[in-house]
């Protein structure tokens, strides 16, 4: 992930990277937060696996420009 973010930062017109993570997946969530991502939203019941719904946190890392 660090390599991907570094490559993205070298692209002058690329402003952000977005991802979604299952809200209950604390290991992945903490990894992304540690890489500089921040949570900007929550999509309730975004995924359905069998009979179970999973909320998805939406995350962004800003690359070359300041967030508006």
C-alpha positions in Angstrom: 0.0 0.0 0.0 2.8 2.4 0.8 4.3 1.8 -2.7 0.9 2.4 -4.3 0.4 5.6 -2.4 3.9 6.8 -3.3 3.3 6.0 -7.0 0.0 7.9 -6.8 1.7 10.9 -5.2 4.0 11.2 -8.2 1.0 11.7 -10.5 0.6 15.5 -10.5 -3.1 15.5 -11.5 -4.2 12.8 -9.1 -5.7 14.4 -6.0 -7.0 11.5 -3.9 -7.4 7.7 -3.5 -10.7 6.3 -2.2 -11.5 3.0 -0.7 -14.2 1.2 1.3 -13.7 -1.1 4.3 -16.1 -3.2 6.3 -16.8 -1.1 9.4 -16.3 -4.1 11.6 -12.9 -5.0 10.1 -10.8 -3.1 12.7 -7.5 -4.5 11.5 -7.9 -3.2 7.9 -9.5 0.0 9.2 -6.5 0.7 11.5 -4.1 -0.1 8.7 -5.7 2.4 6.3 -5.9 5.1 9.1 -2.1 4.5 9.8 -1.4 5.0 6.1 -3.0 8.5 6.2 -6.6 7.6 5.1 -9.5 9.4 6.8 -13.1 8.4 7.1 -15.5 10.6 5.2 -18.7 8.6 5.2 -20.6 5.4 6.1 -22.7 3.4 3.7 -25.1 1.3 5.8 -25.8 -2.2 4.6 -23.4 -1.7 1.7 -22.7 -5.4 1.3 -24.7 -8.5 1.8 -23.1 -11.8 2.4 -25.6 -14.6 2.8 -28.2 -13.1 5.2 -25.8 -10.7 6.8 -25.4 -7.0 5.9 -22.1 -5.2 6.4 -21.7 -1.5 6.8 -18.9 0.0 4.8 -16.7 3.0 5.9 -15.7 5.2 3.0 -12.1 6.5 3.3 -9.9 9.0 1.4 -6.2 9.9 1.4 -5.4 13.3 -0.1 -2.3 13.3 -2.3 -1.1 16.5 -3.9 -3.7 19.1 -3.1 -5.4 20.3 0.0 -8.9 19.0 0.5 -11.5 21.6 -0.4 
